[in-house]
């Protein structure tokens, strides 16, 4: 069993910053691929950022503003979000892909609201 627990969401003004965390616990000690999706009301889920074996990729909409990182010792992935815009408002979901099965595990989601 694997559980992903997210934290760090909230309300922030435009131009502000937030840092999301996602801690994985359970039977898998390390995931090769970890990342973040988001879903805004009325929109499809969008891949925001992914980190895998040292490589990172970002959606064009968040490049140069968001940074994904991980702490393998803590089995935790982070998303540092700077220069936030109202269009970043969404529920953010972390995910991890099981290294042997390819199964995708999901966090419960954390709300990020960017508004003045």
N, CA and C of each residue as an Amber inpcrd file, in Angstrom:
protein
   348
   0.8370000  -1.1880000   0.0000000   0.0000000   0.0000000   0.0000000
   0.8760000   1.2430000   0.0000000   0.4360000   2.2370000  -0.7240000
   1.1470000   3.5080000  -0.8110000   0.1700000   4.6320000  -0.5120000
   0.6120000   5.5750000   0.2800000  -0.1830000   6.7670000   0.5480000
   0.6250000   8.0050000   0.2080000  -0.0380000   8.9570000  -0.4330000
   0.5800000  10.2360000  -0.7480000  -0.1690000  11.3120000   0.0170000
   0.5470000  12.0730000   0.8120000  -0.0700000  13.1260000   1.6140000
   0.4960000  14.4670000   1.1760000  -0.3870000  15.3220000   0.7090000
   0.0040000  16.6330000   0.2030000  -0.2170000  17.7060000   1.2590000
   0.5510000  18.7590000   1.1550000   0.3710000  19.9120000   2.0280000
   0.9310000  21.1480000   1.3380000   0.5450000  22.3130000   1.8580000
   1.1210000  23.5560000   1.3740000   0.2240000  24.4290000   0.5340000
  -0.9530000  23.9630000   0.1930000  -1.8620000  24.7880000  -0.5880000
  -2.4410000  25.9120000   0.2440000  -3.1770000  26.8100000  -0.4240000
  -3.8020000  27.9090000   0.2920000  -4.1460000  29.0590000  -0.6260000
  -4.4240000  30.1810000   0.0070000  -4.7780000  31.4130000  -0.7060000
  -3.5730000  32.3380000  -0.7230000  -3.2540000  32.8550000  -1.8960000
  -2.1160000  33.7570000  -2.0390000  -2.4680000  34.8450000  -3.0400000
  -1.8810000  36.0000000  -2.8580000  -2.1140000  37.1000000  -3.7920000
  -1.2990000  36.9040000  -5.0620000  -1.7540000  37.4890000  -6.1580000
  -0.9510000  37.4320000  -7.3960000   0.4580000  37.9480000  -7.1550000
   1.4190000  37.2300000  -7.7180000   2.8180000  37.5640000  -7.5130000
   3.4440000  36.8620000  -6.3270000   2.6310000  36.2180000  -5.5220000
   3.1320000  35.5360000  -4.3400000   3.6830000  34.1560000  -4.6330000
   4.0570000  33.4640000  -3.5660000   4.6750000  32.1500000  -3.6880000
   4.0160000  31.1600000  -2.7370000   4.0640000  29.9050000  -3.1300000
   3.6490000  28.7820000  -2.2960000   4.5810000  27.6190000  -2.5780000
   4.7150000  26.7500000  -1.5790000   5.4870000  25.5300000  -1.7590000
   4.6150000  24.3550000  -1.3650000   4.3950000  23.4750000  -2.3440000
   3.6280000  22.2600000  -2.0980000   4.5760000  21.1130000  -1.7790000
   4.1200000  20.2490000  -0.8890000   4.8740000  19.0500000  -0.5420000
   3.9900000  17.8300000  -0.7100000   4.6080000  16.7200000  -1.0490000
   3.8820000  15.4610000  -1.1870000   4.7820000  14.3510000  -0.6530000
   4.3770000  13.7930000   0.4690000   5.1640000  12.7440000   1.1070000
   4.5400000  11.3850000   0.8310000   5.3640000  10.4780000   0.3190000
   4.9080000   9.1170000   0.0260000   5.3170000   8.1840000   1.1540000
   4.3990000   7.3220000   1.5330000   4.7030000   6.3350000   2.5630000
   4.0880000   5.0010000   2.1590000   4.6550000   3.9410000   2.7040000
   4.1220000   2.6280000   2.4030000   5.1970000   1.6650000   1.9730000
   4.8450000   0.7610000   1.0910000   5.7110000  -0.3650000   0.7630000
   6.7700000  -0.0520000  -0.2890000   6.6150000   1.0460000  -0.9970000
   7.6030000   1.4210000  -2.0130000   8.5230000   2.4830000  -1.4260000
   9.8100000   2.1840000  -1.4000000  10.7570000   3.0660000  -0.7550000
  11.2120000   4.2010000  -1.6550000  11.1210000   3.9860000  -2.9490000
  11.5570000   5.0440000  -3.8560000  10.8210000   4.9270000  -5.1810000
  10.3710000   6.0680000  -5.6690000   9.7170000   6.1610000  -6.9660000
  10.6650000   6.8240000  -7.9490000  10.7630000   6.2750000  -9.1390000
  11.5980000   6.9170000 -10.1480000  10.9550000   8.1920000 -10.6670000
   9.6580000   8.1550000 -10.8670000   8.9460000   9.2890000 -11.4400000
   7.9350000   9.8470000 -10.4450000   8.0400000  11.1450000 -10.2040000
   7.1090000  11.8400000  -9.3170000   6.7520000  13.1650000  -9.9810000
   5.5620000  13.6490000  -9.7220000   5.2010000  14.9010000 -10.3490000
   3.9160000  15.4880000  -9.8220000   3.4630000  16.5160000 -10.5380000
   2.2670000  17.2570000 -10.1500000   1.3790000  17.5220000 -11.3570000
   0.0900000  17.3110000 -11.1700000  -0.9380000  17.7350000 -12.0970000
  -1.7650000  18.8040000 -11.3970000  -2.5480000  19.4960000 -12.1820000
  -3.5320000  20.3990000 -11.6090000  -4.8040000  20.3750000 -12.4360000
  -5.8970000  20.7310000 -11.7810000  -7.1810000  20.7920000 -12.4670000
  -7.9590000  21.9940000 -11.9780000  -8.2560000  22.8830000 -12.9060000
  -9.0510000  24.0670000 -12.6060000 -10.5100000  23.7600000 -12.9140000
 -11.4320000  24.4850000 -12.2970000 -12.8620000  24.2440000 -12.5490000
 -13.1940000  24.3370000 -14.0350000 -13.8660000  23.3240000 -14.5370000
 -14.2890000  23.3280000 -15.9180000 -13.2030000  23.0190000 -16.9340000
 -12.0030000  22.6600000 -16.4380000 -10.8910000  22.3760000 -17.3470000
 -10.3820000  20.9560000 -17.1260000  -9.6670000  20.4630000 -18.1160000
  -9.0790000  19.1360000 -18.0020000  -7.8500000  19.1790000 -17.0780000
  -7.5340000  18.0120000 -16.5380000  -6.3420000  17.9200000 -15.7050000
  -5.1040000  18.1720000 -16.5660000  -4.1810000  18.9610000 -16.0290000
  -3.0020000  19.3920000 -16.7840000  -1.7320000  18.9640000 -16.0490000
  -0.7940000  18.3910000 -16.7880000   0.4950000  18.0540000 -16.1890000
   1.2760000  19.3370000 -15.9580000   1.7190000  19.5730000 -14.7310000
   2.4240000  20.7980000 -14.3750000   3.9270000  20.5830000 -14.4240000
   4.3960000  19.5330000 -13.7320000   5.8360000  19.2960000 -13.6520000
   6.0750000  17.8380000 -13.2920000   7.1950000  17.3120000 -13.7540000
   7.5660000  15.9330000 -13.4620000   9.0680000  15.8620000 -13.2580000
   9.4760000  14.9990000 -12.3380000  10.8890000  14.7590000 -12.1000000
  11.1190000  13.2600000 -12.1150000  12.1310000  12.8560000 -12.9120000
  12.4160000  11.4320000 -13.0700000  13.9070000  11.2430000 -13.2660000
  14.5100000  10.4660000 -12.4210000  15.9460000  10.1530000 -12.4900000
  16.7810000  11.3800000 -12.8200000  16.4740000  12.4950000 -12.1400000
  17.2570000  13.7060000 -12.2900000  16.8040000  14.6490000 -13.3740000
  15.9440000  14.2140000 -14.2430000  15.4260000  15.0860000 -15.2950000
  14.1100000  15.7060000 -14.8690000  13.8960000  16.9440000 -15.3010000
  12.6530000  17.6300000 -14.9900000  12.0160000  18.1640000 -16.2660000
  10.6920000  18.2340000 -16.2360000   9.9520000  18.8320000 -17.3400000
   8.8040000  19.6320000 -16.7750000   8.4670000  20.7070000 -17.4670000
   7.4340000  21.6130000 -16.9980000   6.4560000  21.9480000 -18.1260000
   5.2370000  22.2460000 -17.7370000   4.2950000  22.8130000 -18.6940000
   4.7980000  24.1960000 -19.0900000   4.5480000  24.5820000 -20.3240000
   5.0130000  25.8840000 -20.8020000   4.4670000  27.0190000 -19.9330000
   3.2690000  26.8250000 -19.4210000   2.6050000  27.8790000 -18.6660000
   3.2750000  28.1650000 -17.3240000   4.1270000  27.2380000 -16.8330000
   4.7420000  27.4350000 -15.5240000   6.2650000  27.5060000 -15.5890000
   6.8360000  27.3380000 -16.7660000   8.2970000  27.4040000 -16.8950000
   8.8250000  28.7310000 -16.3750000   9.9470000  28.6710000 -15.7150000
  10.6300000  29.8420000 -15.1400000   9.9110000  30.4130000 -13.9290000
   8.7820000  29.7980000 -13.5300000   8.0890000  30.2410000 -12.3130000
   8.0120000  29.1310000 -11.2680000   7.8540000  27.8880000 -11.7240000
   7.7180000  26.7580000 -10.8200000   8.9910000  25.9090000 -10.8660000
   9.3190000  25.2970000  -9.7260000  10.4590000  24.4010000  -9.6560000
  10.0590000  23.1350000  -8.9050000  10.2860000  21.9960000  -9.5450000
  10.0160000  20.7140000  -8.8980000  11.3260000  20.1600000  -8.3590000
  11.2530000  19.5600000  -7.1860000  12.4340000  18.9400000  -6.5870000
  11.9870000  17.7560000  -5.7420000  12.9440000  16.9910000  -5.2660000
  12.5980000  15.8210000  -4.4740000  13.6630000  15.5680000  -3.4260000
  13.2500000  14.9250000  -2.3640000  14.1520000  14.4650000  -1.3110000
  13.9650000  12.9590000  -1.2320000  14.9010000  12.2190000  -1.7930000
  14.7440000  10.7670000  -1.8560000  14.7550000  10.1360000  -0.4720000
  15.5030000  10.7180000   0.4400000  15.5590000  10.1690000   1.7900000
  14.1980000  10.2310000   2.4740000  13.4180000  11.2420000   2.1180000
  12.0950000  11.4130000   2.7150000  10.9860000  10.9350000   1.7820000
  11.3570000  10.4660000   0.5870000  10.3650000  10.0380000  -0.4070000
   9.3080000  11.1200000  -0.6170000   9.8010000  12.3380000  -0.7910000
   8.9350000  13.5020000  -0.8740000   9.2680000  14.3130000  -2.1130000
   8.2250000  14.8080000  -2.7600000   8.3940000  15.6870000  -3.9090000
   7.8140000  17.0570000  -3.5620000   8.4500000  18.0890000  -4.0560000
   8.0540000  19.4590000  -3.7660000   7.7490000  20.2060000  -5.0600000
   6.9240000  21.2290000  -4.9340000   6.6780000  22.1410000  -6.0490000
   6.7330000  23.5590000  -5.5070000   7.8110000  24.2530000  -5.8310000
   7.9560000  25.6500000  -5.4570000   7.3120000  26.4980000  -6.5400000
   6.3340000  27.2950000  -6.1490000   5.5900000  28.0920000  -7.1100000
   5.8020000  29.5670000  -6.7980000   6.4000000  30.2730000  -7.7330000
   6.6760000  31.7030000  -7.5830000   5.9070000  32.4890000  -8.6400000
   5.8130000  33.7770000  -8.4110000   5.1310000  34.6720000  -9.3700000
   3.7670000  34.1160000  -9.7500000   3.0030000  33.7210000  -8.7710000
   1.7180000  33.0720000  -9.0320000   0.7380000  34.0260000  -9.6920000
  -0.0720000  33.4510000 -10.5670000  -1.0690000  34.2060000 -11.3300000
  -2.4610000  33.6480000 -11.0230000  -3.4920000  34.4320000 -11.2190000
  -4.8480000  33.9100000 -10.9930000  -5.1300000  32.6420000 -11.7930000
  -4.5530000  32.5250000 -12.9680000  -4.7890000  31.3300000 -13.7820000
  -4.0930000  30.0820000 -13.2450000  -3.2870000  30.2350000 -12.2010000
  -2.7000000  29.0740000 -11.5360000  -3.6660000  28.4590000 -10.5260000
  -4.7880000  29.1140000 -10.3020000  -5.7730000  28.6000000  -9.3640000
  -6.2950000  27.2480000  -9.8270000  -6.1900000  26.2580000  -8.9550000
  -6.5870000  24.8860000  -9.3050000  -6.3930000  23.9980000  -8.0870000
  -6.8770000  22.7710000  -8.2120000  -6.5050000  21.7290000  -7.2590000
  -5.2600000  21.0520000  -7.8100000  -4.2410000  20.9540000  -6.9860000
  -2.9760000  20.3620000  -7.3950000  -2.8730000  18.9460000  -6.8070000
  -2.5470000  18.0050000  -7.6790000  -2.4470000  16.6060000  -7.2930000
  -1.0190000  16.1200000  -7.5380000  -0.4390000  15.4930000  -6.5420000
   0.8460000  14.8570000  -6.7960000   0.6070000  13.4160000  -7.2340000
   1.5850000  12.8690000  -7.9240000   1.4880000  11.4730000  -8.3480000
   2.8700000  10.8420000  -8.3380000   2.8790000   9.5410000  -8.1970000
   4.1090000   8.7640000  -8.2540000   3.8310000   7.5000000  -9.0580000
   4.8010000   7.0680000  -9.8110000   4.6540000   5.8560000 -10.6120000
   5.4870000   4.7430000 -10.0060000   4.8430000   3.6380000  -9.6950000
   5.5220000   2.4990000  -9.1190000   6.6280000   2.0030000 -10.0310000
   7.8050000   1.7690000  -9.4830000   8.9620000   1.4380000 -10.3240000
   8.8840000   0.0830000 -11.0040000   8.1200000  -0.8490000 -10.4650000
   8.0470000  -2.1910000 -11.0560000   6.7410000  -2.4550000 -11.7810000
   5.6600000  -1.9130000 -11.2780000   4.3480000  -2.1810000 -11.8560000
   3.9020000  -1.1130000 -12.8380000   4.4800000   0.0930000 -12.7230000
   4.0100000   1.1970000 -13.5410000   2.6870000   1.7660000 -13.0780000
   2.2250000   1.3180000 -11.9340000   0.9480000   1.8040000 -11.4100000
   1.1300000   3.2360000 -10.9100000   0.1190000   4.0720000 -11.1570000
   0.1690000   5.4690000 -10.7310000  -0.6040000   5.6620000  -9.4370000
   0.0750000   6.2230000  -8.4680000  -0.5350000   6.5620000  -7.1910000
  -0.8010000   8.0670000  -7.1520000  -1.9240000   8.4410000  -6.5380000
  -2.3330000   9.8450000  -6.5090000  -2.4970000  10.3530000  -5.0870000
  -2.1670000  11.6300000  -4.9040000  -2.4940000  12.3050000  -3.6590000
  -3.9450000  12.7430000  -3.6710000  -4.3740000  13.2760000  -2.5380000
  -5.7830000  13.6440000  -2.3830000  -6.0910000  15.0050000  -3.0060000
  -5.0680000  15.7570000  -3.3290000  -5.2710000  17.0800000  -3.9240000
  -5.2070000  18.1760000  -2.8780000  -4.6450000  19.3060000  -3.2750000
  -4.5940000  20.4660000  -2.3990000  -4.9730000  21.7100000  -3.2050000
  -5.8250000  22.5320000  -2.6240000  -6.3450000  23.6990000  -3.3400000
  -5.3370000  24.8330000  -3.2920000  -5.0920000  25.4130000  -4.4490000
  -4.2950000  26.6310000  -4.5600000  -5.1770000  27.6980000  -5.1910000
  -5.3270000  28.8130000  -4.5010000  -6.1510000  29.9130000  -4.9910000
  -5.2960000  31.1740000  -5.0320000  -5.2320000  31.7620000  -6.2130000
  -4.4590000  32.9950000  -6.3970000  -5.4550000  34.1170000  -6.6720000
  -5.5760000  35.0130000  -5.7170000  -6.5810000  36.0660000  -5.8290000
  -6.2110000  37.2290000  -4.9280000  -6.5910000  38.4210000  -5.3770000
  -6.3680000  39.6060000  -4.5550000  -7.5980000  39.9210000  -3.7100000
